[in-house]
């Protein structure tokens, strides 16, 4: 978010994920000659913590949020 804030205040340009640029007022997309390759988002947990109820609840919530907001992450 620091790069988005800097670009938003006029310091320069920033290479940001499109879902940040689209939701931050004052930013405009720039066409690049070559788009950077897509990246996957990973959620890691330790094996021994996967069945821990509070951790499982957070993991399940994050998975649901990313599924619900999939359109933000697609071009």
Backbone as numpy.savetxt, mean C-alpha at the origin, in Angstrom:
# Nx Ny Nz CAx CAy CAz Cx Cy Cz
4.87 7.43 3.57 4.05 8.62 3.57 4.91 9.88 3.57
6.16 9.79 4.03 7.01 10.98 4.03 7.25 11.47 2.61
7.43 10.54 1.66 7.63 10.94 0.27 6.37 11.60 -0.29
5.22 11.06 0.05 3.96 11.65 -0.43 3.79 13.05 0.15
4.11 13.23 1.41 3.99 14.55 2.04 4.95 15.54 1.41
6.18 15.10 1.14 7.16 15.98 0.50 6.69 16.39 -0.89
6.23 15.44 -1.68 5.75 15.75 -3.03 4.51 16.65 -2.96
3.66 16.39 -2.01 2.44 17.18 -1.85 2.77 18.64 -1.53
3.85 18.86 -0.78 4.22 20.23 -0.41 5.08 20.92 -1.46
5.35 20.22 -2.58 6.05 20.86 -3.68 7.56 20.67 -3.70
8.09 19.81 -2.88 9.54 19.58 -2.82 10.05 18.92 -4.10
9.25 18.07 -4.69 9.67 17.37 -5.91 8.67 16.28 -6.25
9.17 15.27 -6.96 8.30 14.15 -7.33 8.68 12.93 -6.50
7.77 11.98 -6.42 8.02 10.76 -5.65 7.44 9.58 -6.39
8.12 8.45 -6.31 7.60 7.21 -6.87 6.81 6.52 -5.77
5.49 6.57 -5.91 4.59 6.06 -4.88 3.67 5.00 -5.48
3.20 4.07 -4.65 2.15 3.17 -5.13 0.93 4.00 -5.54
0.26 3.59 -6.61 -0.86 4.39 -7.11 -1.97 4.55 -6.10
-2.16 3.58 -5.20 -3.24 3.72 -4.22 -2.96 4.83 -3.22
-1.70 5.20 -3.03 -1.38 6.34 -2.17 -1.59 7.63 -2.95
-1.09 7.65 -4.18 -1.23 8.86 -5.00 -2.67 9.21 -5.28
-3.51 8.20 -5.49 -4.93 8.46 -5.79 -5.70 8.95 -4.59
-5.21 8.66 -3.40 -5.98 9.03 -2.20 -5.38 10.20 -1.45
-4.28 10.77 -1.96 -3.64 11.91 -1.31 -3.93 13.17 -2.11
-4.66 14.12 -1.54 -4.99 15.34 -2.27 -3.72 16.10 -2.67
-3.75 16.71 -3.84 -2.63 17.52 -4.29 -1.57 16.77 -5.07
-1.72 15.46 -5.24 -0.76 14.69 -6.03 -1.38 14.36 -7.38
-0.55 14.36 -8.40 -1.00 14.03 -9.75 -0.08 12.96 -10.32
-0.62 12.04 -11.11 0.22 10.99 -11.69 1.16 11.55 -12.77
2.32 10.95 -12.89 3.28 11.26 -13.94 3.46 9.99 -14.76
3.42 10.14 -16.06 3.64 8.98 -16.93 5.14 8.67 -16.96
5.49 7.41 -16.76 6.87 6.96 -16.81 7.09 6.22 -18.11
8.32 6.28 -18.62 8.62 5.50 -19.83 8.38 4.03 -19.57
8.88 3.54 -18.46 8.66 2.16 -18.06 8.10 2.15 -16.65
7.02 1.45 -16.49 6.43 1.32 -15.16 7.27 0.35 -14.34
7.44 0.63 -13.05 8.16 -0.32 -12.20 7.39 -1.63 -12.11
8.09 -2.72 -11.88 7.38 -4.01 -11.78 6.45 -4.04 -10.57
5.35 -4.77 -10.67 4.44 -4.87 -9.52 5.11 -5.64 -8.38
4.69 -5.34 -7.19 5.23 -6.01 -6.01 4.09 -6.68 -5.25
4.41 -7.77 -4.64 3.43 -8.46 -3.82 3.47 -7.90 -2.40
2.35 -7.99 -1.74 2.27 -7.62 -0.33 2.21 -8.93 0.46
3.09 -9.05 1.43 3.15 -10.28 2.22 2.91 -9.98 3.68
2.27 -10.90 4.33 2.03 -10.82 5.76 2.70 -12.03 6.39
3.66 -11.78 7.24 4.41 -12.86 7.86 4.04 -13.00 9.32
3.92 -14.23 9.75 3.73 -14.53 11.17 4.63 -15.70 11.54
4.99 -15.73 12.78 5.80 -16.86 13.25 4.90 -18.09 13.38
5.43 -19.22 13.06 4.66 -20.47 13.08 3.99 -20.67 14.44
4.73 -20.42 15.52 4.17 -20.67 16.85 3.06 -19.68 17.23
2.95 -18.57 16.49 1.93 -17.57 16.81 0.68 -17.66 15.95
0.69 -18.50 14.94 -0.41 -18.54 13.97 -1.75 -18.91 14.58
-1.75 -19.66 15.66 -3.01 -20.07 16.29 -3.35 -19.22 17.51
-2.50 -18.27 17.83 -2.75 -17.36 18.94 -3.93 -16.46 18.56
-4.98 -16.47 19.34 -6.24 -15.81 18.97 -6.09 -14.32 18.62
-5.41 -13.50 19.44 -5.27 -12.08 19.06 -4.52 -11.90 17.74
-3.48 -12.66 17.52 -2.72 -12.56 16.28 -3.57 -13.03 15.11
-4.27 -14.13 15.28 -5.14 -14.66 14.22 -6.22 -13.64 13.87
-6.76 -12.95 14.88 -7.79 -11.94 14.64 -7.24 -10.80 13.78
-6.04 -10.34 14.08 -5.42 -9.26 13.30 -5.13 -9.73 11.88
-4.58 -10.92 11.73 -4.29 -11.47 10.41 -5.57 -11.58 9.59
-6.60 -12.15 10.16 -7.87 -12.29 9.45 -8.45 -10.93 9.06
-8.35 -9.96 9.97 -8.84 -8.61 9.68 -8.08 -7.99 8.51
-6.75 -8.07 8.54 -5.96 -7.49 7.46 -6.24 -8.16 6.12
-6.38 -9.46 6.12 -6.72 -10.17 4.88 -8.07 -9.68 4.36
-9.04 -9.52 5.23 -10.36 -9.05 4.82 -10.29 -7.63 4.27
-9.55 -6.74 4.94 -9.44 -5.35 4.47 -8.81 -5.30 3.09
-7.72 -6.05 2.88 -7.08 -6.05 1.57 -7.99 -6.65 0.51
-8.75 -7.67 0.84 -9.71 -8.23 -0.11 -10.81 -7.22 -0.45
-11.33 -6.56 0.58 -12.40 -5.57 0.37 -11.94 -4.37 -0.45
-10.69 -3.99 -0.30 -10.15 -2.80 -0.97 -9.25 -3.15 -2.15
-9.45 -4.31 -2.73 -8.61 -4.79 -3.84 -8.49 -3.77 -4.97
-9.55 -3.04 -5.26 -9.54 -2.07 -6.36 -8.48 -0.99 -6.15
-8.17 -0.66 -4.91 -7.14 0.34 -4.64 -5.75 -0.14 -5.09
-5.54 -1.44 -5.07 -4.21 -1.97 -5.33 -4.02 -2.43 -6.77
-5.07 -2.38 -7.55 -4.96 -2.79 -8.95 -4.88 -1.55 -9.82
-4.18 -1.66 -10.90 -3.98 -0.51 -11.79 -5.29 -0.02 -12.39
